[in-house]
Amino acid sequence: MAASRRLWPILAAACLGLAVAISSWFAVSAWEERLAKAQFNDVAGDYASALQNGLDEDLGKLVAMRAFYDSSVVVDPDEFDLFTSRILEGHDSKLPMSSGLRSNRASSSSTTSHRSSSPPAALSGSKP
């Protein structure tokens, strides 16, 4: 009986210590998870912002090229290359526009004759 009286305080202290250790582990685990999620969201937001800015810049360049192409009745491939060379500077691998236009223009004369004629019926407002 004397041994059991000595054992109860030790057992109670061990159980209390175990409970404190487990609750501390859960608290630290939740805190680290929140911190990791916040850091991830910050980094992901930065990457998303950088990607969006790059896409906006590229879209602006494409819109400018489209406006030049649409504003001209006949765009010579050399004129298009000259115009796009500065816009696409440093983006040769990303936007190979001039070579594709050249092959399309050289192989199809109907495109040039179509552009120099009146606009399509859908754009001019007249019915076919």
C-alpha positions as CSV (number, residue, x, y, z in Angstrom):
1,M,0.0,0.0,0.0
2,A,2.8,2.4,0.7
3,A,4.2,1.6,-2.7
4,S,0.9,2.5,-4.4
5,R,0.8,5.8,-2.5
6,R,4.1,6.7,-4.0
7,L,3.1,5.5,-7.5
8,W,0.0,7.6,-7.8
9,P,1.7,11.1,-7.8
10,I,4.3,9.8,-10.3
11,L,1.6,8.4,-12.6
12,A,-0.5,11.6,-12.3
13,A,2.6,13.7,-13.2
14,A,3.4,11.5,-16.2
15,C,-0.2,11.6,-17.5
16,L,-0.3,15.4,-17.1
17,G,3.1,15.8,-18.8
18,L,1.9,13.5,-21.7
19,A,-1.3,15.6,-22.0
20,V,0.6,18.9,-22.1
21,A,3.1,17.4,-24.7
22,I,0.3,16.2,-27.0
23,S,-1.7,19.5,-26.8
24,S,1.5,21.4,-27.5
25,W,2.3,19.2,-30.5
26,F,-1.2,19.9,-31.9
27,A,-0.9,23.7,-31.3
28,V,2.5,23.9,-32.9
29,S,1.4,21.7,-35.8
30,A,-1.6,23.9,-36.5
31,W,0.5,27.1,-36.3
32,E,3.2,25.7,-38.7
33,E,0.5,24.7,-41.1
34,R,-1.1,28.2,-41.1
35,L,2.4,29.7,-41.5
36,A,3.2,27.4,-44.5
37,K,-0.1,28.2,-46.1
38,A,0.4,31.9,-45.8
39,Q,3.9,31.7,-47.2
40,F,2.6,29.6,-50.1
41,N,-0.2,32.1,-50.9
42,D,2.3,35.0,-50.9
43,V,4.6,33.2,-53.3
44,A,1.8,32.0,-55.5
45,G,0.3,35.5,-55.6
46,D,3.7,36.9,-56.7
47,Y,4.0,34.3,-59.5
48,A,0.4,34.9,-60.6
49,S,0.9,38.6,-60.7
50,A,4.2,38.3,-62.7
51,L,2.5,35.9,-65.2
52,Q,-0.5,38.2,-65.6
53,N,1.7,41.2,-66.2
54,G,3.7,39.2,-68.8
55,L,0.5,38.1,-70.5
56,D,-0.9,41.7,-70.5
57,E,2.3,42.9,-72.1
58,D,2.3,40.2,-74.8
59,L,-1.4,40.8,-75.5
60,G,-0.7,44.5,-75.9
61,K,1.9,43.7,-78.5
62,L,-0.3,41.4,-80.3
63,V,-3.1,44.0,-80.4
64,A,-0.7,46.5,-81.8
65,M,0.3,44.1,-84.5
66,R,-3.3,43.3,-85.3
67,A,-4.2,47.0,-85.5
68,F,-1.3,47.5,-88.0
69,Y,-2.4,44.6,-90.0
70,D,-6.0,45.6,-90.0
71,S,-5.4,49.2,-90.9
72,S,-3.4,48.4,-94.0
73,V,-5.1,47.4,-97.3
74,V,-2.1,45.4,-98.3
75,V,0.7,44.6,-95.9
76,D,3.9,43.7,-97.6
77,P,5.8,40.9,-95.7
78,D,8.9,43.2,-95.5
79,E,6.8,46.0,-93.9
80,F,5.3,43.5,-91.4
81,D,8.8,42.2,-90.5
82,L,10.0,45.8,-90.1
83,F,7.1,46.7,-87.9
84,T,7.2,43.6,-85.7
85,S,10.9,43.4,-85.3
86,R,11.0,46.0,-82.6
87,I,7.8,44.8,-80.9
88,L,9.0,41.2,-80.8
89,E,12.6,42.0,-79.8
90,G,13.8,39.4,-77.4
91,H,10.8,37.1,-78.0
92,D,11.9,35.2,-81.1
93,S,11.2,31.8,-79.7
94,K,7.9,32.8,-78.1
95,L,6.2,34.6,-81.0
96,P,7.4,33.4,-84.4
97,M,4.9,35.7,-86.2
98,S,6.7,37.0,-89.2
99,S,7.8,33.7,-90.7
100,G,4.2,32.3,-90.5
101,L,2.7,35.4,-92.1
102,R,5.3,35.3,-94.9
103,S,4.5,31.6,-95.8
104,N,0.8,32.3,-95.7
105,R,1.1,35.4,-97.8
106,A,3.4,33.9,-100.3
107,S,1.2,30.8,-100.8
108,S,-2.1,32.6,-101.0
109,S,-2.8,35.5,-103.3
110,S,-6.5,35.4,-102.5
111,T,-5.8,36.9,-99.1
112,T,-4.3,40.0,-100.6
113,S,-7.0,40.4,-103.2
114,H,-9.7,39.8,-100.5
115,R,-8.2,42.5,-98.3
116,S,-8.0,45.0,-101.1
117,S,-11.6,44.5,-102.1
118,S,-14.6,45.7,-100.1
119,P,-15.2,44.3,-96.6
120,P,-17.1,41.1,-96.1
121,A,-20.9,41.4,-96.0
122,A,-21.0,40.6,-92.3
123,L,-18.9,43.6,-91.5
124,S,-20.3,46.1,-94.0
125,G,-23.9,45.7,-92.8
126,S,-25.4,44.6,-96.1
127,K,-27.2,41.3,-96.4
128,P,-26.0,38.7,-98.9
